[in-house]
Amino acid sequence: MSTFGSEEIRKAYEARRVAVAALQGFDSEIGERALTAEEVVTIGKMNEDIDARDAQVTRLMRDQELSERSATLDDLIGVQDDAGLRSVESGLTPIEAEARGLFLNRDHADARSSMTFGTDAAERATLARRDLSKLSAGAGANLVPTTLFGELYASLRENADSMFSLARNIVTPTGDAMNFPTVSTFSAAALIAEAGAVGESDPAFGLVTLDAYKYGLAIQVSTELEEDAAVPGMIPFIIEQAIAGIRRGVGAHLVTGTGSAQPNGIDNGTTISSIAVSTTPTADQLISIQHDIASPYRANAVWLFNDATVAALRVLKDTTNQYIWAPGLGAGVSDTLLGSPVFTDAAVETAGVSKKVGIYGDINAGYLIRTVGNIRAERSTEFAFLNDLNTWRFLSRHDGDIIDNNAFTVIKNAAS
């Protein structure tokens, strides 16, 4: 990450920390008395300010990532050029030829209308790799795939805010229905008397079936934008937009999906932590919720809420009048609640009667996401021909299901 980008992000995080501290300070001044209408408005504005700071941090980090991705492609093109891989006939390196083939007229000999984004880990491991540049930091260790599109799936998973990054991920080459074993009860040893028989304690196994549901989106780009933008910059921009769209579309079902013709969302878990009607959890309730799952799962447990719930949790205190919310103090460091990292997802419900307002637990142990084969990218110059727009289409196949209901608990408002 560049010094400039790091400094901007550091300042944004510091501004966010100050905003959280201001909210907590205002709440301390109010104490236990009832809020006035003016104070309710003020707290709402302070939470909006914190949310705006969050959005600024997210935007800066994504802008920095896009810039770095473009710079990486530029470096890689330079490496191929230095290695003598620039074609005498076309004047292009293999990376440039791969990308620009998507922009050529369909009757051109080198034209191509589609590209496959590899997602199979074994396949990606065999890709030829080269140093970014001789002068790059840690030369010899900073390696990238020599195919332009080799890392779409990695970006899909690593840059996700919640389920794609928190759950367990697998990639299968085909979309056939796949049975995955689950465990509902575990084996346990017992004392045995001398010469006594060893008792049987078999775990109780079950199965979940993961299918492959197709998700897709299209992005239209003007011909002028494609022609005026350098290829290494344009491709990452389009990919970034596609990744965000896939995350939102699939991610919503990974949280709330019904399991019928779509993924089975994590909020269908059978371990339930019930809280008071139509409220966000109190500090005492959150402590109780942490103990609704077995202690081995708490070591890697996280909280998952939507932003509206998080706004209310920022000012909660324990019985010693200490805030239980701690803001992250650096880039990539999550806020914590009672010591466990906090993540947000817009698909999680807000407070209300019988609403499932959050998840707590080891999501990696409890939920499995399946991605099938490759993520396809296709470009057409004919779909919106009259508008002189070029249409990019992205297609992918996913499913998700609960594999261990013991690993997490669903926080649910009690019914009236």
C-alpha positions as CSV (number, residue, x, y, z in Angstrom):
1,M,0.0,0.0,0.0
2,S,1.4,3.4,-0.9
3,T,2.4,5.9,1.8
4,F,-0.3,8.4,0.6
5,G,-3.0,5.8,0.7
6,S,-1.9,4.5,4.1
7,E,-1.9,8.1,5.5
8,E,-5.4,8.8,4.2
9,I,-6.8,5.6,5.6
10,R,-5.0,6.2,9.0
11,K,-6.6,9.7,9.2
12,A,-10.0,8.3,8.3
13,Y,-9.7,5.6,11.1
14,E,-8.6,8.3,13.6
15,A,-11.6,10.4,12.7
16,R,-13.8,7.4,13.1
17,R,-12.3,6.7,16.6
18,V,-12.9,10.3,17.6
19,A,-16.6,10.1,16.4
20,V,-17.2,6.9,18.5
21,A,-15.5,8.5,21.5
22,A,-17.8,11.6,21.1
23,L,-20.9,9.4,21.0
24,Q,-19.8,7.5,24.1
25,G,-19.0,10.8,25.9
26,F,-22.4,12.2,25.1
27,D,-24.0,9.1,26.3
28,S,-22.1,9.3,29.6
29,E,-23.3,12.8,30.2
30,I,-26.9,11.7,29.8
31,G,-26.4,8.8,32.2
32,E,-29.5,6.8,33.2
33,R,-32.1,9.5,32.7
34,A,-34.6,9.4,29.8
35,L,-33.5,11.0,26.5
36,T,-35.1,14.2,25.4
37,A,-36.4,14.5,21.8
38,E,-33.4,16.7,21.0
39,E,-30.9,14.2,22.4
40,V,-32.5,11.4,20.4
41,V,-31.9,13.5,17.3
42,T,-28.3,14.3,18.3
43,I,-27.5,10.6,19.0
44,G,-29.0,9.8,15.6
45,K,-26.8,12.4,13.9
46,M,-23.7,11.1,15.7
47,N,-24.4,7.5,14.6
48,E,-24.9,8.8,11.1
49,D,-21.5,10.5,11.3
50,I,-19.9,7.3,12.4
51,D,-21.5,5.4,9.6
52,A,-20.2,8.0,7.2
53,R,-16.7,7.5,8.6
54,D,-17.1,3.8,8.1
55,A,-18.2,4.3,4.5
56,Q,-15.2,6.7,3.9
57,V,-12.8,4.0,5.3
58,T,-14.3,1.4,3.1
59,R,-14.2,3.6,0.0
60,L,-10.6,4.6,0.7
61,M,-9.5,1.0,1.1
62,R,-11.3,-0.2,-2.0
63,D,-9.9,2.7,-4.0
64,Q,-6.5,1.9,-2.8
65,E,-7.0,-1.8,-3.7
66,L,-8.1,-0.9,-7.2
67,S,-5.1,1.4,-7.6
68,E,-2.8,-1.4,-6.4
69,R,-4.4,-3.9,-8.7
70,S,-3.9,-1.6,-11.7
71,A,-0.3,-1.0,-10.6
72,T,0.3,-4.7,-10.2
73,L,-1.0,-5.3,-13.8
74,D,1.3,-2.5,-15.0
75,D,4.2,-4.1,-13.2
76,L,3.4,-7.5,-14.6
77,I,3.2,-6.1,-18.1
78,G,6.6,-4.6,-17.5
79,V,8.0,-7.9,-16.3
80,Q,6.7,-9.6,-19.4
81,D,8.2,-6.8,-21.5
82,D,11.6,-7.2,-19.7
83,A,11.5,-10.9,-20.3
84,G,11.2,-10.3,-24.0
85,L,7.6,-11.5,-24.2
86,R,6.3,-8.5,-26.2
87,S,5.2,-9.7,-29.6
88,V,7.0,-8.3,-32.6
89,E,3.9,-8.7,-34.7
90,S,1.3,-7.1,-32.4
91,G,3.5,-5.1,-30.1
92,L,1.6,-6.5,-27.1
93,T,2.7,-8.6,-24.1
94,P,0.6,-11.7,-23.4
95,I,-1.3,-9.9,-20.7
96,E,-2.2,-7.0,-23.0
97,A,-3.2,-9.4,-25.8
98,E,-5.4,-11.4,-23.4
99,A,-7.2,-8.3,-22.2
100,R,-7.5,-6.4,-25.5
101,G,-8.9,-9.5,-27.3
102,L,-12.2,-8.6,-25.4
103,F,-12.3,-5.2,-27.0
104,L,-11.7,-6.1,-30.6
105,N,-14.5,-6.4,-33.2
106,R,-15.9,-9.9,-33.5
107,D,-14.6,-10.4,-37.0
108,H,-11.0,-9.7,-35.9
109,A,-8.8,-12.8,-35.9
110,D,-7.8,-12.3,-32.2
111,A,-11.2,-11.2,-30.9
112,R,-12.7,-13.0,-28.0
113,S,-16.1,-12.5,-26.3
114,S,-15.6,-14.3,-23.1
115,M,-13.1,-15.0,-20.4
116,T,-13.2,-17.6,-17.6
117,F,-12.1,-16.7,-14.1
118,G,-10.5,-19.7,-12.5
119,T,-11.6,-20.6,-9.0
120,D,-10.2,-24.1,-8.5
121,A,-7.4,-23.8,-5.9
122,A,-5.4,-26.7,-7.4
123,E,-5.6,-25.1,-10.8
124,R,-4.6,-21.7,-9.6
125,A,-1.6,-23.2,-7.8
126,T,-0.2,-24.4,-11.1
127,L,-0.3,-20.9,-12.7
128,A,3.1,-19.6,-13.8
129,R,4.2,-16.9,-11.5
130,R,6.8,-14.2,-11.7
131,D,8.3,-11.5,-9.5
132,L,6.4,-8.2,-9.6
133,S,9.6,-6.3,-10.4
134,K,13.3,-6.4,-9.4
135,L,12.8,-3.3,-7.3
136,S,9.7,-4.4,-5.5
137,A,9.8,-4.9,-1.7
138,G,10.5,-8.4,-0.8
139,A,11.6,-9.3,-4.3
140,G,11.3,-13.0,-4.8
141,A,8.3,-13.3,-2.5
142,N,5.8,-11.0,-4.0
143,L,4.4,-13.1,-6.8
144,V,1.3,-12.8,-8.9
145,P,-0.4,-15.0,-11.4
146,T,0.6,-14.3,-15.0
147,T,-3.0,-14.6,-16.1
148,L,-5.0,-11.3,-15.9
149,F,-8.1,-12.9,-14.4
150,G,-6.6,-15.5,-12.1
151,E,-7.6,-13.9,-8.8
152,L,-11.3,-13.0,-9.1
153,Y,-12.4,-15.6,-6.7
154,A,-9.7,-14.7,-4.2
155,S,-10.9,-11.1,-4.3
156,L,-14.5,-12.2,-4.0
157,R,-13.8,-14.1,-0.8
158,E,-11.0,-12.0,0.8
159,N,-12.7,-8.6,0.4
160,A,-16.1,-9.6,1.5
161,D,-17.5,-8.0,4.7
162,S,-19.3,-11.0,6.1
163,M,-20.3,-14.4,5.0
164,F,-17.8,-15.0,2.1
165,S,-15.0,-14.1,4.4
166,L,-16.3,-15.6,7.7
167,A,-17.7,-19.0,6.5
168,R,-15.8,-22.0,5.2
169,N,-15.4,-22.0,1.4
170,I,-15.0,-24.9,-1.0
171,V,-14.8,-25.0,-4.8
172,T,-16.0,-28.0,-6.8
173,P,-15.3,-28.5,-10.5
174,T,-18.9,-29.5,-11.3
175,G,-22.3,-28.6,-10.1
176,D,-23.7,-32.0,-9.2
177,A,-25.5,-32.2,-5.9
178,M,-22.9,-32.8,-3.2
179,N,-23.6,-34.4,0.2
180,F,-21.5,-32.9,3.1
181,P,-21.4,-34.7,6.5
182,T,-22.5,-32.8,9.6
183,V,-22.2,-33.8,13.3
184,S,-25.1,-33.2,15.7
185,T,-23.6,-35.0,18.8
186,F,-20.0,-35.8,19.6
187,S,-18.3,-38.9,21.0
188,A,-17.3,-38.7,24.7
189,A,-15.0,-40.9,26.7
190,A,-16.1,-42.5,30.0
191,L,-14.2,-44.0,33.0
192,I,-13.6,-47.7,32.7
193,A,-13.0,-50.0,35.7
194,E,-10.2,-52.5,35.6
195,A,-11.0,-55.3,33.2
196,G,-14.3,-53.4,32.3
197,A,-15.7,-53.2,28.9
198,V,-15.1,-50.1,26.7
199,G,-18.4,-48.4,26.1
200,E,-19.5,-47.3,22.6
201,S,-19.9,-43.6,22.0
202,D,-20.5,-42.9,18.3
203,P,-21.0,-39.4,17.0
204,A,-24.4,-38.7,15.4
205,F,-23.8,-37.9,11.7
206,G,-26.1,-36.1,9.3
207,L,-25.9,-34.8,5.8
208,V,-26.6,-31.6,4.0
209,T,-26.9,-31.4,0.3
210,L,-25.2,-28.5,-1.5
211,D,-26.5,-27.7,-5.0
212,A,-25.4,-25.0,-7.5
213,Y,-27.7,-22.0,-7.9
214,K,-26.8,-19.6,-10.8
215,Y,-26.3,-15.9,-10.1
216,G,-25.6,-13.3,-12.7
217,L,-25.3,-9.6,-13.4
218,A,-24.6,-7.4,-16.4
219,I,-22.6,-4.2,-16.6
220,Q,-22.8,-1.8,-19.5
221,V,-19.9,0.4,-20.4
222,S,-19.8,3.1,-23.1
223,T,-17.5,2.6,-26.0
224,E,-15.9,6.0,-25.2
225,L,-15.0,4.9,-21.7
226,E,-13.4,1.6,-23.0
227,E,-11.5,3.4,-25.7
228,D,-10.2,6.2,-23.5
229,A,-9.2,4.1,-20.5
230,A,-6.0,2.1,-20.5
231,V,-6.7,-1.7,-20.5
232,P,-4.9,-2.4,-17.2
233,G,-7.1,0.2,-15.4
234,M,-10.5,-0.6,-17.1
235,I,-10.4,-4.4,-16.4
236,P,-9.9,-4.0,-12.6
237,F,-12.7,-1.4,-12.5
238,I,-15.2,-3.7,-14.2
239,I,-14.1,-6.7,-12.1
240,E,-14.5,-4.7,-8.9
241,Q,-18.1,-3.8,-9.8
242,A,-18.9,-7.4,-10.7
243,I,-17.4,-8.7,-7.4
244,A,-19.4,-6.3,-5.4
245,G,-22.6,-7.3,-7.2
246,I,-22.0,-11.0,-6.7
247,R,-21.2,-10.5,-3.0
248,R,-24.5,-8.6,-2.5
249,G,-26.7,-11.0,-4.5
250,V,-25.3,-14.3,-3.1
251,G,-24.5,-12.9,0.3
252,A,-28.1,-12.0,1.1
253,H,-29.2,-15.6,0.6
254,L,-26.3,-16.9,2.7
255,V,-27.8,-15.0,5.6
256,T,-31.6,-15.3,5.0
257,G,-32.1,-17.8,2.2
258,T,-34.9,-20.3,2.6
259,G,-33.1,-23.3,1.4
260,S,-35.7,-23.9,-1.3
261,A,-34.3,-23.2,-4.7
262,Q,-31.7,-21.0,-3.0
263,P,-29.0,-21.3,-0.3
264,N,-30.1,-22.1,3.3
265,G,-29.3,-19.0,5.2
266,I,-27.3,-19.0,8.5
267,D,-30.2,-17.4,10.3
268,N,-32.1,-20.8,10.0
269,G,-29.8,-22.2,12.6
270,T,-31.5,-24.2,15.3
271,T,-29.6,-22.8,18.3
272,I,-31.6,-19.7,19.4
273,S,-30.9,-16.9,21.9
274,S,-34.1,-15.1,22.7
275,I,-34.1,-11.5,23.8
276,A,-36.8,-9.0,24.8
277,V,-39.6,-8.0,22.4
278,S,-38.7,-5.4,19.8
279,T,-35.4,-4.3,21.3
280,T,-31.7,-4.7,20.5
281,P,-29.8,-6.8,23.0
282,T,-28.8,-5.4,26.4
283,A,-25.2,-5.8,27.8
284,D,-26.5,-8.5,30.1
285,Q,-28.2,-10.3,27.3
286,L,-25.1,-10.2,25.1
287,I,-23.0,-11.8,27.9
288,S,-25.7,-14.5,28.2
289,I,-25.7,-15.0,24.4
290,Q,-21.9,-15.7,24.5
291,H,-22.6,-18.6,26.8
292,D,-25.3,-20.1,24.6
293,I,-22.6,-21.8,22.5
294,A,-20.0,-24.3,23.8
295,S,-16.7,-22.7,25.0
296,P,-14.5,-24.3,22.2
297,Y,-16.5,-22.3,19.6
298,R,-16.1,-19.0,21.5
299,A,-12.4,-18.9,20.8
300,N,-13.1,-17.9,17.1
301,A,-16.6,-16.5,17.6
302,V,-17.7,-13.2,15.9
303,W,-20.9,-11.1,16.0
304,L,-22.9,-10.4,12.9
305,F,-25.5,-7.6,12.9
306,N,-26.9,-5.0,10.5
307,D,-25.8,-1.3,10.8
308,A,-28.9,-0.2,12.6
309,T,-28.3,-2.7,15.4
310,V,-24.7,-1.8,15.6
311,A,-25.6,1.9,16.1
312,A,-27.5,1.0,19.2
313,L,-24.8,-1.3,20.5
314,R,-22.1,1.3,20.4
315,V,-23.2,2.9,23.7
316,L,-24.0,-0.2,25.7
317,K,-22.2,-0.4,29.1
318,D,-21.7,-3.3,31.6
319,T,-22.6,-3.3,35.3
320,T,-19.4,-1.4,36.1
321,N,-20.4,1.4,33.7
322,Q,-17.7,0.4,31.1
323,Y,-18.5,0.4,27.4
324,I,-18.5,-3.1,26.0
325,W,-17.9,-1.8,22.5
326,A,-14.3,-1.2,21.5
327,P,-13.5,0.4,18.1
328,G,-10.8,-1.1,15.9
329,L,-7.7,1.1,16.0
330,G,-6.1,0.3,12.6
331,A,-6.8,-0.6,9.0
332,G,-8.3,-4.0,8.8
333,V,-8.8,-4.3,12.6
334,S,-12.5,-5.1,13.5
335,D,-14.4,-3.4,16.2
336,T,-15.1,-5.7,19.1
337,L,-18.0,-6.3,21.4
338,L,-17.2,-8.1,24.7
339,G,-13.9,-9.1,23.1
340,S,-15.3,-10.7,19.9
341,P,-15.0,-9.1,16.5
342,V,-18.1,-7.4,15.0
343,F,-19.1,-7.6,11.4
344,T,-22.1,-6.1,9.6
345,D,-24.4,-7.4,6.9
346,A,-27.3,-5.5,5.4
347,A,-29.2,-8.8,5.1
348,V,-29.5,-9.3,8.9
349,E,-32.8,-8.2,10.2
350,T,-33.4,-5.1,12.4
351,A,-35.1,-5.2,15.8
352,G,-38.7,-6.2,15.8
353,V,-41.1,-8.9,17.0
354,S,-39.8,-12.4,16.1
355,K,-37.0,-10.8,14.0
356,K,-33.6,-12.6,13.8
357,V,-31.4,-9.6,14.6
358,G,-27.9,-11.2,14.8
359,I,-25.6,-14.2,14.8
360,Y,-22.9,-15.0,17.4
361,G,-20.4,-17.9,17.1
362,D,-17.8,-19.6,15.0
363,I,-19.3,-19.1,11.5
364,N,-16.3,-20.8,9.8
365,A,-17.1,-24.0,11.8
366,G,-20.9,-23.7,11.3
367,Y,-21.5,-22.7,7.7
368,L,-20.2,-23.9,4.4
369,I,-20.3,-22.0,1.1
370,R,-19.9,-23.9,-2.2
371,T,-18.7,-22.2,-5.4
372,V,-18.9,-24.3,-8.6
373,G,-16.3,-24.3,-11.3
374,N,-15.4,-20.9,-12.7
375,I,-16.9,-17.5,-12.7
376,R,-17.6,-16.5,-16.3
377,A,-17.2,-13.1,-17.8
378,E,-18.5,-12.4,-21.3
379,R,-18.6,-9.2,-23.3
380,S,-21.0,-8.3,-26.1
381,T,-21.0,-5.3,-28.5
382,E,-24.3,-6.3,-30.0
383,F,-26.7,-6.5,-27.0
384,A,-27.0,-2.7,-26.7
385,F,-25.8,-1.9,-30.2
386,L,-28.2,1.1,-30.8
387,N,-27.0,2.8,-27.7
388,D,-23.3,2.1,-28.5
389,L,-22.8,0.3,-25.2
390,N,-20.7,-2.7,-24.5
391,T,-22.3,-5.3,-22.2
392,W,-20.3,-7.3,-19.7
393,R,-22.1,-10.3,-18.3
394,F,-20.9,-12.2,-15.2
395,L,-22.2,-15.6,-14.1
396,S,-21.4,-17.8,-11.1
397,R,-22.9,-20.7,-9.3
398,H,-23.1,-21.0,-5.5
399,D,-24.8,-22.6,-2.6
400,G,-24.5,-22.5,1.2
401,D,-25.8,-24.5,4.2
402,I,-25.4,-25.0,7.9
403,I,-23.0,-27.8,8.8
404,D,-22.8,-27.4,12.6
405,N,-25.7,-25.9,14.5
406,N,-23.7,-26.1,17.7
407,A,-21.1,-23.6,16.4
408,F,-23.3,-20.5,16.5
409,T,-26.5,-19.1,17.9
410,V,-29.2,-17.0,16.2
411,I,-30.2,-13.9,18.2
412,K,-34.0,-13.5,17.9
413,N,-36.5,-11.0,19.3
414,A,-39.1,-12.9,21.3
415,A,-42.6,-13.0,19.9
416,S,-45.2,-10.9,21.6
